[in-house]
């Protein structure tokens, strides 16, 4: 997780965007989670003595982090994962285990670029694949 936060700091400094304390805290909580985390779970983990965070505040922080390329939204789960390759402008190819819900990201190319309509600019792509991870397959004793 420290690597993700350090990369985020470098990326924000390079691009001139501001990683406020609340945005940094949201990123830290997402990066710390072992599985995709929902916005309301993040809200419950934020120290309310230091900030008056409400749901819109957390969603705005998540929107910023997504736009900055620091977090991905797992669309089908309506949850969020940290991007291990901060702001690299790649397409997110996510592999989601249906058993343990662990998400693994593989850097991909921007799908749809070759067949896109004239004048259409692809700004964000997320491809999600669902199945069973190797760890869960190894632990599945019902197949023996």
N, C-alpha and C positions, 0 to 999 in steps of 0.2 A: 504493500500500500504506500509506503513512503515514496517509492519510485513514481507512482501515479501522481501523487501530489507535487513532487518536484518537477515532473514533466509538465503538469498543468501550469505551474508557476512560470516555467520557461516559455511555454506556448502563449500564455496570456501576455507576458512581457513583450514577446516578439510581435504579437498581433495588436498590441495596444488596447486590449480589453481588460476590464477590471474584475479580478477574482476577489469579491468582497468576502468578509469573514463568514457571512451566512452561506454564500455560494461554495466557499471552501469547505465549510462544515458539511453541507449536503453532499459534496463530492466525496469527502472523507467517509461519510456513512455509507454511501453507495459502494465505494471501493472496499470497505471493510466487510461488507455482506458477502456470504458464501453463495447466495442465490439471488436472483433478481428481487429487488425491493420495491414495494409500493410507496407512493407518495405519503399516504397517511401513516405508514410505519416510520418513515423518516421524520414526519412531524412529531410523533410521540417520542423520538429519540433526541430531539433538539432541546437544549437547555433553555427553558422558558424564562429563567431568571436573567439571562443575558440578552434575550431577544423576544420580541412579541410576535413570533412567527405564527401565521395562520395558514390554512390550506393554499390560498392564492399566492402567498409569499413563497412557499415551497415549490409550487408549480412554476412560478416565474424563475426561480433559481434553477430548476430542472430544465426549463426551456432554454435558458442561457447556456447551461452546460451542454445541452444537445447541440445548439447552434455553434458552440465553440469546439465541438468535436471531442468532448471530454466524457460524455455519457451517451449511451444508446438506450432507446426505449424498445423493450421487447413488446412489440405490438400486441400479440395474442394474449400475453399475460398482463398487459397494462402495468408493467413494472420496468425497472431501470437497472442497468449494469454499467460499470465504469469501463471506459475504453482503454485498453492497455497501450494504445498507440496514439497518444493525445494529439488531436488536431491534424492528423496526417492526410486528411481529405480522401480517405479510401471508403469503399462501400463496406458496410458491416455485414458479414456473413456469419450468422449466429447459429450454433448447434445447441438445441435445448433438450436436455434429458427429461423425458416424460415421467420418469420415476423419481429422481432426486431434485429436479428442476435446475441443476447446475447448467450454466451457460458458458460455452467456449466460443470465442471469437476467432475467426480466421480472416486475414486480410484478403479482400477480394477486389475485383475491378467493378466499375460502375455498370451494373446491368442495364440494358435498355438503350445504351448509347448508340449502338449500331442501327437500331430500328426506330429511333425516336422521331416524332414529327418535326418537320422543318421549323426552325426557330424555337424549339423547346429546349430549355436548359435544365438538366437534371442537377438538383442541388443536394439531394439526400436520398440514399438508397439503403434499405435494410432488407436482407433476405434471411428468413428464419426457417431452419430445418428442425423437425421434431422427430425424436427417436429415443434410443436407449444408449447411454454412454458406456464406455468399456468397463468402468468400475462397477456399474450396476449389472452389466452382463456377467461379469466374473462372479458377482455375489448372488446371482440368480441360480439357486440350487434346484429349482423346479424343472429345469431342462435336463437333469441327469437321471 
